[in-house]
Amino acid sequence: MGRLFGTDGVRGVANADLTAELALGLSVAAAHVLAEAGTFAGHRATAVVGRDPRASGEFLEAAVVAGLASAGVDVLRVGVLPTPAVAHLTGALGADLGVMLSASHNAMPDNGIKFFARGGHKLADELEDRIESVYAEHRTGAPWGRPTGAGVGRVRDYDQGLDQYVAHLVGVLPNRLDGLKIVLDEAHGAASRVSPEAFARAGAELVTIGAVPDGLNINDGCGSTHLDLLKAAVVEHGADLGIAHDGDADRCLAVDHTGAEVDGDQILAVLALAMREREALREDTVVATVMSNLGFKLAMEREGIRFVQTAVGDRYVLEEMKEHGLALGGEQSGHVIILDHATTGDGTLTGLMLAARVAQSGRTLRDLASVMERLPQVLINVPDVDKSRVTSSAELATAVAEAERELGSTGRVLLRSSGTEPLVRVMVEAADIEQARSVAGRLADVVKSALG
């Protein structure tokens, strides 16, 4: 059995890779590991369990709840809510564990399991490794210690979760959104009720698309991975801006009033300046990953804001922020963490804060986002290759070195294996888009030949 946990929990095709048996077993293992770690010491353990609207989430939720209850953990079932809502409620309700069933931006056949520790923070790598180890031990024969009688966990629905989370979001906004017309694309996902409710309570006039989930249409041609519908709707309705989420609403991308995309780097830049203005940007520092556009780094330097770079993955951004007490970080993909108000990337919170800056400043989003100029960046996903060899292939290393010499100081190359999918990402940045495309195409061909 290969490692189950990737950069963002356990993911796979539901009922093929991610089965009910696996979901149940991992949940029992998580309960045992956290008990061993002392998380449950001195009290009866409680877990918050939520999911996105995928059809497979229904049976996987049942399996997770059964596993936790069989291990003596009481379960608060919050239903369909965004990942950051489950994280928030885990902390707000004093729960010992949170579990979210979602494959985020992945297509509908996939699903995933993500665990949160007490306080709503992602589990440390060593705890995930221990959960895998305990699961494997008991899968091959060692019996679980199981409570009986009054020791088994109790399960109840917690219907107040949506209102509690929305009240939190609206309550932390620095100003209202009155006067703004906003289009929301909910990706037929977990924020289909939450996000419109939060924006409406904050005073915005709304047009909502992609907010009729049926269990099968999540991320299907809509949301943050497919912006065309949002761009058209913003222009059609004469909106001030558009906000797009992914399936579990832990990310946010935007569209300005002309229909132009505003990516995660630009959102980070806008929020960094807004937070510094109200003295909320601790250490005048923002955290981003190696995938951030070079234009973002140059803009932050020009504005006197320190830029700290991490490996790809919002968990690494979060680790850096927590270690140094920083307030803002994120990824180009739209995972933005505002640590004073969320323990993980929160797409609804990010969209609200971005809209609040537009309302407060009286400037268009297009004008605000112009603080940084995006240098041409080409990203090619190369599927069906041995991603484990991306750092060890001599042929690939030679090709990368040649590309870097060609680009010189005006560009860069980044190759990385996906943490959630069987593919290698080739990213090339250059002052000229045609050069970036040419170099990226050649490198993608080498990846196919060397790792295929």
C-alpha positions as CSV (number, residue, x, y, z in Angstrom):
1,M,0.0,0.0,0.0
2,G,1.5,3.4,-1.1
3,R,1.2,6.4,1.1
4,L,-2.5,7.4,1.4
5,F,-2.2,11.0,2.5
6,G,-1.2,13.5,-0.1
7,T,-0.7,17.2,0.3
8,D,-4.4,17.7,1.1
9,G,-5.7,14.6,2.8
10,V,-6.6,11.3,1.2
11,R,-8.1,11.4,-2.3
12,G,-9.2,9.0,-5.0
13,V,-12.0,7.8,-7.2
14,A,-14.9,7.2,-4.8
15,N,-15.9,3.6,-4.3
16,A,-12.8,2.5,-6.2
17,D,-9.7,4.0,-4.5
18,L,-11.6,5.6,-1.7
19,T,-14.0,3.0,-0.4
20,A,-16.4,2.9,2.5
21,E,-14.1,0.4,4.2
22,L,-11.1,2.7,3.8
23,A,-13.1,5.7,5.1
24,L,-14.3,3.7,8.1
25,G,-10.9,2.3,8.9
26,L,-9.1,5.6,8.6
27,S,-11.6,7.2,10.9
28,V,-11.2,4.6,13.6
29,A,-7.4,4.9,13.2
30,A,-7.5,8.6,13.6
31,A,-9.6,8.3,16.8
32,H,-7.0,5.8,18.2
33,V,-4.0,7.9,17.2
34,L,-5.4,11.1,18.7
35,A,-6.3,9.2,21.8
36,E,-2.7,7.9,22.0
37,A,-1.5,11.5,21.6
38,G,-3.5,12.7,24.6
39,T,-6.0,14.7,22.6
40,F,-8.9,13.0,24.2
41,A,-7.4,12.9,27.7
42,G,-9.9,13.4,30.5
43,H,-13.0,13.8,28.5
44,R,-15.3,12.2,26.0
45,A,-14.1,13.0,22.5
46,T,-16.2,14.9,19.9
47,A,-15.8,15.2,16.2
48,V,-17.4,17.6,13.6
49,V,-18.1,15.9,10.3
50,G,-19.0,17.7,7.1
51,R,-19.0,17.1,3.3
52,D,-19.4,18.7,-0.1
53,P,-22.5,17.8,-2.2
54,R,-20.9,14.9,-4.2
55,A,-23.2,11.9,-4.3
56,S,-20.4,9.7,-3.0
57,G,-20.2,11.9,0.1
58,E,-23.4,10.4,1.3
59,F,-22.0,6.9,1.8
60,L,-18.6,8.1,2.8
61,E,-20.1,10.3,5.5
62,A,-22.0,7.3,6.8
63,A,-18.8,5.3,6.9
64,V,-16.8,8.0,8.7
65,V,-19.5,8.6,11.2
66,A,-19.8,4.9,11.9
67,G,-16.0,4.6,12.4
68,L,-15.8,7.5,14.8
69,A,-18.8,6.4,16.8
70,S,-17.5,2.8,17.0
71,A,-14.3,4.2,18.5
72,G,-16.2,6.0,21.2
73,V,-16.2,9.5,19.6
74,D,-19.4,11.6,19.7
75,V,-20.2,13.1,16.2
76,L,-21.7,16.4,15.3
77,R,-22.9,16.0,11.7
78,V,-23.0,19.4,10.0
79,G,-24.0,18.3,6.5
80,V,-23.0,20.1,3.3
81,L,-20.6,23.0,4.3
82,P,-17.3,24.3,2.9
83,T,-14.0,22.9,4.2
84,P,-13.1,26.1,6.0
85,A,-16.6,26.0,7.7
86,V,-15.8,22.6,9.1
87,A,-12.4,23.8,10.3
88,H,-14.0,26.9,11.9
89,L,-16.7,24.8,13.7
90,T,-14.1,22.3,14.9
91,G,-12.4,25.2,16.7
92,A,-15.5,27.1,17.7
93,L,-17.3,24.1,19.2
94,G,-14.3,22.9,21.1
95,A,-14.3,19.6,19.1
96,D,-11.3,17.3,19.3
97,L,-11.4,16.4,15.6
98,G,-12.9,17.6,12.4
99,V,-13.5,15.5,9.2
100,M,-14.3,17.0,5.8
101,L,-15.3,14.8,2.9
102,S,-14.4,16.5,-0.4
103,A,-12.1,16.3,-3.4
104,S,-12.0,20.1,-3.6
105,H,-11.6,21.1,-7.3
106,N,-11.4,17.6,-8.6
107,A,-14.0,16.1,-10.9
108,M,-17.1,14.5,-9.4
109,P,-16.1,10.9,-9.5
110,D,-13.3,11.7,-7.0
111,N,-13.7,12.3,-3.3
112,G,-11.4,12.7,-0.3
113,I,-11.1,12.8,3.4
114,K,-9.4,15.6,5.3
115,F,-8.8,15.6,9.1
116,F,-8.5,18.6,11.3
117,A,-7.0,18.6,14.8
118,R,-8.4,20.4,17.8
119,G,-8.7,24.1,17.0
120,G,-9.5,23.4,13.3
121,H,-5.9,23.1,12.1
122,K,-4.7,20.5,9.6
123,L,-3.0,17.5,11.1
124,A,0.8,17.4,11.3
125,D,2.6,15.1,8.9
126,E,3.7,12.8,11.7
127,L,0.1,12.3,12.9
128,E,-1.0,11.5,9.3
129,D,1.8,9.0,9.1
130,R,0.8,7.4,12.4
131,I,-2.8,7.2,11.3
132,E,-1.7,5.3,8.1
133,S,0.5,3.0,10.2
134,V,-2.3,2.2,12.7
135,Y,-4.7,1.6,9.9
136,A,-2.3,-0.8,8.1
137,E,-1.6,-2.7,11.4
138,H,-5.3,-3.3,12.0
139,R,-6.1,-4.0,8.4
140,T,-3.7,-7.0,8.5
141,G,-5.2,-8.6,11.6
142,A,-4.6,-6.8,14.9
143,P,-8.1,-6.2,16.3
144,W,-9.4,-2.8,17.4
145,G,-10.1,-2.1,21.0
146,R,-13.9,-1.2,20.8
147,P,-16.1,0.3,23.5
148,T,-19.5,-1.1,24.3
149,G,-22.6,0.0,26.0
150,A,-22.6,3.7,27.0
151,G,-19.0,3.9,25.7
152,V,-20.0,4.0,22.0
153,G,-20.1,7.4,20.4
154,R,-23.4,9.2,19.9
155,V,-24.4,10.9,16.6
156,R,-26.5,14.0,16.2
157,D,-27.1,16.6,13.4
158,Y,-25.8,20.1,14.2
159,D,-28.1,22.3,12.1
160,Q,-26.7,25.7,13.5
161,G,-23.4,25.3,11.6
162,L,-24.3,27.4,8.6
163,D,-25.7,30.3,10.5
164,Q,-22.8,30.2,13.0
165,Y,-20.2,30.2,10.2
166,V,-21.9,33.0,8.2
167,A,-22.2,35.1,11.3
168,H,-18.5,34.7,11.8
169,L,-17.6,35.7,8.2
170,V,-19.8,38.8,8.2
171,G,-18.6,39.8,11.7
172,V,-14.9,40.0,10.8
173,L,-15.4,42.2,7.7
174,P,-13.8,45.7,8.1
175,N,-16.7,47.3,6.2
176,R,-20.0,46.5,4.5
177,L,-20.5,45.8,0.8
178,D,-23.4,48.1,0.2
179,G,-23.5,49.5,-3.4
180,L,-21.6,46.6,-5.0
181,K,-23.1,44.3,-7.5
182,I,-21.3,40.9,-7.4
183,V,-21.7,37.7,-9.4
184,L,-20.9,34.5,-7.4
185,D,-20.1,31.2,-9.1
186,E,-20.4,28.5,-6.5
187,A,-19.2,25.5,-8.6
188,H,-22.4,23.6,-7.6
189,G,-20.3,23.0,-4.5
190,A,-20.2,23.2,-0.8
191,A,-20.7,27.0,-0.6
192,S,-23.8,27.1,-2.7
193,R,-25.9,28.2,0.3
194,V,-23.1,29.8,2.6
195,S,-21.5,32.2,0.2
196,P,-24.7,33.9,-1.2
197,E,-26.0,34.2,2.4
198,A,-22.8,35.8,3.6
199,F,-22.5,38.3,0.7
200,A,-26.2,39.2,1.0
201,R,-25.9,39.8,4.8
202,A,-22.9,42.0,4.1
203,G,-25.0,44.2,1.8
204,A,-24.0,43.2,-1.7
205,E,-26.5,43.0,-4.6
206,L,-26.0,39.5,-6.0
207,V,-26.3,37.4,-9.2
208,T,-25.6,33.8,-8.4
209,I,-24.6,31.0,-10.8
210,G,-23.5,27.4,-10.3
211,A,-25.4,27.2,-7.0
212,V,-27.8,24.2,-7.7
213,P,-25.8,21.2,-6.7
214,D,-27.4,17.8,-7.5
215,G,-24.5,15.6,-6.3
216,L,-23.2,15.0,-9.9
217,N,-22.5,18.5,-11.3
218,I,-19.8,19.8,-8.8
219,N,-17.0,21.7,-10.7
220,D,-18.6,20.7,-14.0
221,G,-17.7,23.6,-16.3
222,C,-18.0,26.1,-13.6
223,G,-16.3,27.5,-10.5
224,S,-12.7,28.6,-10.0
225,T,-11.3,26.0,-12.5
226,H,-13.7,27.2,-15.3
227,L,-14.1,30.9,-15.3
228,D,-15.7,31.6,-18.7
229,L,-19.3,31.5,-17.3
230,L,-18.4,33.9,-14.6
231,K,-16.6,36.3,-17.0
232,A,-19.7,36.4,-19.3
233,A,-22.1,36.9,-16.4
234,V,-20.1,39.8,-14.9
235,V,-20.1,41.6,-18.2
236,E,-23.8,40.7,-19.0
237,H,-25.1,42.0,-15.6
238,G,-22.8,45.0,-15.4
239,A,-21.4,43.8,-12.1
240,D,-18.5,45.4,-10.2
241,L,-16.8,42.0,-9.9
242,G,-17.2,38.3,-9.8
243,I,-16.1,35.7,-7.3
244,A,-15.6,32.0,-8.1
245,H,-15.1,29.1,-5.6
246,D,-14.1,25.5,-6.1
247,G,-16.1,22.5,-4.9
248,D,-15.2,22.8,-1.2
249,A,-14.8,26.6,-1.3
250,D,-11.3,26.7,0.2
251,R,-10.2,28.8,-2.7
252,C,-11.3,32.0,-4.5
253,L,-10.5,33.5,-7.8
254,A,-12.1,36.8,-9.1
255,V,-13.1,38.6,-12.2
256,D,-13.0,42.4,-12.6
257,H,-15.8,44.5,-14.2
258,T,-14.4,44.0,-17.7
259,G,-14.4,40.2,-17.4
260,A,-10.6,39.9,-16.8
261,E,-9.4,37.2,-14.4
262,V,-7.8,38.3,-11.1
263,D,-5.8,35.4,-9.8
264,G,-4.6,34.4,-6.3
265,D,-1.4,36.4,-6.6
266,Q,-3.3,39.6,-7.4
267,I,-5.8,38.9,-4.7
268,L,-2.9,38.5,-2.2
269,A,-1.4,41.8,-3.4
270,V,-4.7,43.7,-3.0
271,L,-5.3,42.2,0.5
272,A,-1.7,42.8,1.6
273,L,-2.0,46.5,0.9
274,A,-5.4,46.7,2.5
275,M,-4.3,44.9,5.6
276,R,-1.2,47.0,5.9
277,E,-3.3,50.2,5.7
278,R,-5.4,49.1,8.7
279,E,-2.3,47.8,10.5
280,A,-3.4,44.1,10.3
281,L,-0.4,42.9,8.2
282,R,1.9,41.7,10.9
283,E,5.6,42.2,10.2
284,D,4.5,43.8,6.9
285,T,5.0,40.3,5.4
286,V,3.1,38.1,3.1
287,V,3.7,34.3,2.5
288,A,3.3,32.7,-0.9
289,T,4.7,29.7,-2.8
290,V,7.3,29.1,-5.5
291,M,4.5,29.0,-8.0
292,S,3.7,32.7,-7.4
293,N,4.3,34.9,-10.4
294,L,7.5,36.9,-10.4
295,G,5.4,40.0,-10.9
296,F,4.0,39.4,-7.4
297,K,7.4,39.4,-5.8
298,L,8.4,42.5,-7.6
299,A,5.2,44.4,-6.6
300,M,5.6,43.5,-3.0
301,E,9.2,44.7,-3.0
302,R,8.2,47.9,-4.6
303,E,5.5,48.5,-2.0
304,G,7.9,47.7,0.9
305,I,6.2,44.4,1.8
306,R,8.4,41.5,2.6
307,F,7.7,38.3,0.6
308,V,8.4,34.9,2.1
309,Q,8.4,31.9,-0.3
310,T,7.5,28.3,0.6
311,A,7.1,25.0,-1.2
312,V,3.8,24.4,-3.1
313,G,0.8,23.6,-0.9
314,D,-1.3,25.7,1.4
315,R,-0.2,23.5,4.4
316,Y,3.4,24.8,3.9
317,V,2.2,28.4,3.7
318,L,0.2,27.9,6.9
319,E,3.2,26.3,8.7
320,E,5.4,29.3,7.8
321,M,2.7,31.7,8.9
322,K,2.1,30.0,12.3
323,E,5.8,29.6,13.0
324,H,6.5,33.3,12.5
325,G,3.1,34.8,13.7
326,L,2.2,36.1,10.2
327,A,-1.3,37.2,9.1
328,L,-1.6,36.7,5.4
329,G,-0.5,34.0,2.9
330,G,-1.7,32.0,0.0
331,E,-1.3,30.5,-3.5
332,Q,-1.8,31.6,-7.0
333,S,-4.5,29.0,-7.3
334,G,-6.6,31.1,-4.9
335,H,-6.0,29.4,-1.6
336,V,-5.7,32.5,0.7
337,I,-5.2,32.2,4.4
338,I,-6.2,35.1,6.6
339,L,-4.9,33.6,9.9
340,D,-6.6,36.1,12.3
341,H,-10.0,34.8,11.1
342,A,-9.5,31.3,9.6
343,T,-7.3,28.3,10.2
344,T,-7.1,27.3,6.5
345,G,-7.7,28.7,3.1
346,D,-11.2,30.2,3.0
347,G,-12.7,31.2,-0.4
348,T,-15.8,32.9,1.0
349,L,-13.8,34.9,3.5
350,T,-11.3,35.9,0.8
351,G,-14.0,37.0,-1.6
352,L,-15.7,39.0,1.1
353,M,-12.4,40.7,2.1
354,L,-11.6,41.5,-1.6
355,A,-15.1,43.0,-2.1
356,A,-14.8,45.0,1.1
357,R,-11.5,46.5,-0.2
358,V,-13.3,47.5,-3.5
359,A,-16.2,49.0,-1.5
360,Q,-14.0,50.9,1.0
361,S,-11.5,52.3,-1.6
362,G,-14.1,53.3,-4.2
363,R,-11.7,51.9,-6.8
364,T,-12.4,49.2,-9.3
365,L,-11.0,45.7,-8.8
366,R,-9.1,46.2,-12.1
367,D,-7.4,49.3,-10.7
368,L,-6.6,47.6,-7.4
369,A,-5.2,44.5,-9.1
370,S,-2.9,46.6,-11.3
371,V,-0.6,47.0,-8.3
372,M,1.2,44.0,-9.9
373,E,1.9,43.1,-13.5
374,R,1.7,39.4,-14.2
375,L,4.7,38.2,-16.2
376,P,3.9,35.6,-18.8
377,Q,3.6,32.2,-17.1
378,V,2.8,28.9,-18.8
379,L,1.7,25.8,-16.9
380,I,1.5,22.4,-18.6
381,N,0.2,19.3,-16.7
382,V,1.8,16.1,-18.0
383,P,-0.4,13.1,-17.0
384,D,0.3,9.4,-16.8
385,V,4.0,9.6,-15.9
386,D,6.1,8.4,-13.0
387,K,6.0,11.5,-10.9
388,S,8.2,10.0,-8.2
389,R,11.2,10.3,-10.6
390,V,10.8,14.1,-11.3
391,T,13.8,15.0,-9.1
392,S,16.0,12.0,-10.0
393,S,15.9,11.8,-13.8
394,A,19.3,12.9,-15.3
395,E,17.7,13.5,-18.7
396,L,15.1,15.8,-17.1
397,A,17.8,17.6,-15.1
398,T,19.8,18.3,-18.2
399,A,16.7,19.7,-20.0
400,V,15.9,22.0,-17.1
401,A,19.4,23.3,-16.9
402,E,19.4,24.1,-20.6
403,A,16.0,25.9,-20.3
404,E,17.3,28.0,-17.4
405,R,20.3,29.0,-19.4
406,E,18.1,30.1,-22.3
407,L,15.8,32.1,-20.0
408,G,18.6,33.8,-18.0
409,S,17.6,36.2,-15.3
410,T,14.3,37.2,-16.9
411,G,12.5,33.9,-16.3
412,R,12.5,30.7,-14.3
413,V,11.5,27.0,-14.6
414,L,9.7,24.9,-12.0
415,L,8.8,21.2,-12.2
416,R,6.8,19.5,-9.5
417,S,4.8,16.4,-9.1
418,S,1.1,16.9,-8.1
419,G,0.3,15.9,-4.5
420,T,-3.3,14.9,-5.4
421,E,-3.2,13.6,-9.0
422,P,-0.9,11.3,-11.1
423,L,0.8,14.1,-13.1
424,V,3.8,16.4,-13.3
425,R,3.4,20.1,-13.6
426,V,5.8,22.1,-15.8
427,M,5.8,25.8,-15.1
428,V,7.9,28.3,-17.2
429,E,8.0,32.1,-16.6
430,A,9.5,34.5,-19.1
431,A,9.4,38.1,-20.2
432,D,7.9,36.9,-23.5
433,I,4.9,34.6,-23.7
434,E,6.0,32.9,-26.9
435,Q,9.3,32.0,-25.3
436,A,7.6,30.7,-22.2
437,R,5.3,28.5,-24.4
438,S,8.2,27.2,-26.4
439,V,10.3,26.3,-23.4
440,A,7.4,24.8,-21.5
441,G,6.4,22.7,-24.5
442,R,9.9,21.3,-24.9
443,L,10.2,20.5,-21.2
444,A,6.8,18.8,-21.2
445,D,7.9,16.6,-24.1
446,V,11.0,15.6,-22.1
447,V,8.9,14.8,-19.1
448,K,6.8,12.4,-21.2
449,S,9.8,10.7,-22.7
450,A,11.9,10.5,-19.5
451,L,9.2,9.6,-17.0
452,G,6.6,7.9,-19.2
